[in-house]
Amino acid sequence: MSFSTLGLHADVLSVLDKLGYHTPTPIQLAAIPDVLAGHDVMAGAQTGTGKTAAFALPLIQRHLERQDTEKVIRVLVLTPTRELAQQVHKSFVTYSQGAGLNAVVAYGGASINPQIEALNAGCDVLVATPGRLLELAMKQLIDLSTVQTLVLDEADRMLDMGFIIDIERILKRLPDTRQTLFFSATFNDEVFALSKTILTQPKLIEVSGRNATATQVEQRIYEVDNKRKAALIAYLIGSKNWQQVLIFTRTKQAVDELAKELGKDGIKAAAVHGDKSQGARDRGLEEFKTGQVRALVATDVAARGLDIEQLQYVINYELPYNAEDYIHRIGRTGRAGQTGLAISLVSAKEKYLLADIEKLAGEHFVPQWLEGFEPNLMAQEDTSPKRKPSKKSLRAKALGQGGGKAKSAKPRRR
């Protein structure tokens, strides 16, 4: 099956041919006809399977077929993080070469003035994070009444980060009659609840088991004491001469501490998290992509939107509090049909998190011991706290949203 069988415009097919894209992925094969037909769509597929092209290509096609050449915002794509917004915007620019389509990206943590200038120059597709979009809307710098298609990319992550209030405010500014598309690697109960309120007779597309992990990624679990984790990571990177490793932690503090510890062991690492300026985050990612640093240490804020070609290694320094985040983390490797290795370091206190991941993914993992880093079974480690905090409070604390209680009414701005 080729892209030409999907009814795409000759100009779009020409661009795809130049990019070396000849065969659509399963999610593209299933979603493109429904998006072209104007249906609302709720689509789920593993990370790295081409979800962005699955909605971008048919929306570019619609632009090419449009007789009205007026530059107004007809497509609005909402993403949870700046990195994902940049990635989606880049995809629209790449796929729409020669189509006369103006795509603009807007996100917080960066100067608003260049974004306003780009919007004033004419915008057909706006890719934005919820906080910055509302800022532009409330200052009456954009008109959302012309939006014909709304795309929620990684909707579960937006809800997880507390953006539900922002999303509701944005929806009030959009036309009631529109096409709405949900694309994500995982669907949770909150996403389904939201979909029932804003989707109209949607086409449900799932090209693999719900919340399934990428089949081309080898998943390896090492049981190790917390205090030995940094040393184990340094040993793995150094002894195996890995040159590009993405490492995930739960907290911003852990990101900085681990990057510092790796540096002491002679492994140059960049740190990326929500408290870093956009410039610092961009520099860290660029240094990682170009091989100036061997390790990129990040929080889950960076789990969505990091698109690094041929990334082979992902390490979970700590397991996430939300099992769905595990799927997105390991999905940074094994992309576009490549193979990858995802290693998770699990302490005794984290075994309940591993059980949650197994339940979600429908898999059973057997933890291994690595010689020289065996866990100390004699250590007095409390593996069953008397009162285990809720996942929401743990994740809120990890993301810096306050103390032990999640502040669900206060959305995080991106």
C-alpha positions, -999 to 999 in steps of 0.1 A, spaced: 0 0 0 14 34 -10 4 70 -1 -10 74 -36 -38 51 -27 -50 74 1 -63 101 -22 -36 126 -13 -28 156 -36 0 152 -61 19 180 -45 18 162 -11 29 130 -27 58 148 -44 70 161 -11 67 127 5 86 111 -23 115 137 -18 115 129 19 118 92 11 83 83 25 67 57 3 47 34 25 22 47 51 24 34 86 -7 16 100 -19 47 119 -15 68 87 -33 42 66 -62 41 90 -65 78 100 -58 98 68 -90 87 49 -112 96 80 -95 130 85 -99 137 48 -136 128 50 -141 153 78 -149 129 105 -140 134 142 -112 110 150 -99 94 182 -67 77 173 -42 58 193 -9 42 183 25 35 197 49 64 200 71 68 169 46 54 144 39 86 125 9 100 143 18 136 134 18 129 96 -15 110 101 -33 143 108 -9 168 92 -10 154 57 -48 154 52 -50 189 67 -24 201 43 -44 185 15 -75 204 26 -55 236 24 -44 228 -12 -80 221 -22 -93 253 -7 -104 281 -31 -103 308 -4 -67 320 0 -74 343 30 -49 338 58 -69 329 88 -64 302 115 -83 272 102 -63 245 120 -54 247 157 -32 220 172 -28 220 210 2 202 226 11 198 263 48 209 260 70 233 241 91 206 227 62 188 212 48 221 198 81 227 181 82 192 167 46 193 153 52 228 138 84 215 121 64 186 106 38 209 91 65 231 76 83 201 62 52 183 47 38 215 32 67 226 11 54 245 -19 19 245 -6 18 281 5 7 271 40 18 294 68 23 274 101 30 293 133 41 279 167 33 296 200 44 285 235 54 300 269 88 304 282 99 324 252 93 360 241 57 365 228 67 393 204 82 371 176 51 349 179 28 378 175 48 390 144 45 356 128 7 355 135 3 390 120 21 379 89 -7 354 82 -14 320 98 -32 290 84 -21 265 110 -14 274 147 4 249 169 4 261 205 5 251 242 -27 260 261 -12 287 284 3 308 256 -27 303 234 -50 317 261 -27 346 267 -29 355 230 -66 351 229 -73 371 261 -52 399 247 -73 397 215 -42 391 195 -58 361 177 -92 352 163 -102 316 169 -137 319 154 -123 307 120 -110 274 133 -123 245 113 -102 217 128 -90 213 164 -63 187 171 -55 176 206 -20 160 204 -12 139 235 -45 148 251 -39 125 281 -7 144 289 -25 178 288 -51 165 313 -24 150 334 -6 183 336 -37 201 348 -47 218 315 -84 208 316 -95 243 327 -74 259 299 -89 235 274 -124 243 285 -117 280 281 -102 275 247 -132 254 236 -156 282 244 -137 304 219 -140 279 191 -169 274 167 -194 248 178 -192 232 143 -158 219 136 -137 188 132 -120 175 163 -91 151 163 -75 132 193 -41 116 187 -21 99 215 -1 69 223 -22 62 255 -58 66 263 -69 69 299 -104 73 315 -100 111 316 -93 113 279 -124 92 271 -145 114 294 -133 145 276 -138 129 242 -175 123 249 -180 160 255 -163 174 225 -162 147 198 -192 140 175 -196 104 164 -158 99 163 -140 72 144 -121 52 170 -87 40 156 -64 18 175 -37 1 154 -22 -18 184 -34 -29 218 -44 0 239 -15 15 259 8 -11 243 46 -7 245 66 -5 213 73 -40 201 107 -31 186 120 -19 220 138 -44 243 127 -37 279 152 -46 306 147 -42 343 176 -39 368 169 -42 405 193 -19 423 195 2 455 186 39 451 221 50 462 237 29 435 216 40 405 238 69 393 269 47 395 251 20 375 242 44 348 277 57 346 290 21 344 266 11 316 273 42 295 311 40 300 316 2 298 294 -2 267 306 30 251 271 43 245 272 77 229 236 89 230 215 80 261 182 96 272 177 94 309 144 101 327 139 111 363 107 121 382 118 154 396 137 185 385 161 182 414 170 146 405 177 158 369 203 183 381 218 160 407 222 131 382 237 153 355 262 165 380 270 130 392 275 118 356 298 147 350 320 136 380 323 102 363 335 118 331 302 115 312 291 149 299 254 153 304 228 180 297 198 186 320 163 195 307 133 202 329 104 227 333 125 253 353 150 256 326 145 285 302 135 277 266 169 287 254 186 264 279 163 235 269 170 241 232 207 242 238 207 210 258 187 192 232 209 204 204 241 194 222 226 160 227 216 156 191 249 167 177 269 145 201 284 173 222 270 155 253 265 118 257 235 119 281 204 140 282 187 139 316 151 150 316 118 149 335 85 137 320 79 172 307 103 162 280 89 128 274 66 140 247 81 159 219 117 147 219 121 133 184 157 121 180 165 100 150 181 66 157 181 71 195 190 36 207 190 39 245 166 51 271 171 47 308 145 52 335 165 64 365 132 63 384 100 48 373 72 73 367 42 76 391 19 74 361 22 41 342 12 58 309 44 79 312 65 48 310 51 40 275 59 75 263 94 75 278 105 42 262 88 54 230 116 79 225 137 49 212 127 23 186 112 50 164 103 46 127 109 9 127 143 11 144 152 -11 173 160 3 208 168 -7 244 149 7 274 164 1 308 146 7 340 164 9 374 140 -3 401 146 -1 438 126 -21 464 103 9 471 94 12 434 82 -23 428 46 -12 432 51 12 403 65 -16 382 34 -36 390 12 -7 377 32 -6 345 28 -44 340 -9 -41 345 -13 -13 320 9 -28 293 -3 -64 299 33 -76 303 53 -93 330 89 -82 336 116 -102 355 140 -79 372 177 -87 367 207 -82 390 238 -68 375 271 -81 389 287 -55 412 254 -36 416 233 -63 434 207 -49 458 214 -51 495 187 -75 508 197 -68 544 190 -31 541 160 -20 561 140 -6 532 103 0 538 86 -14 507 50 -9 519 45 25 535 17 27 560 0 53 540 9 54 503 3 89 488 -20 91 459 -5 91 424 -18 126 418 -2 140 449 31 123 441 32 135 405 21 170 415 50 171 439 74 157 413 64 183 388 67 211 413 30 219 416 31 223 454 34 201 484 20 167 489 -14 176 475 -21 180 439 -35 214 429 -59 202 402 -76 236 400 -44 254 390 -32 244 355 5 244 346 14 270 321 35 260 291 
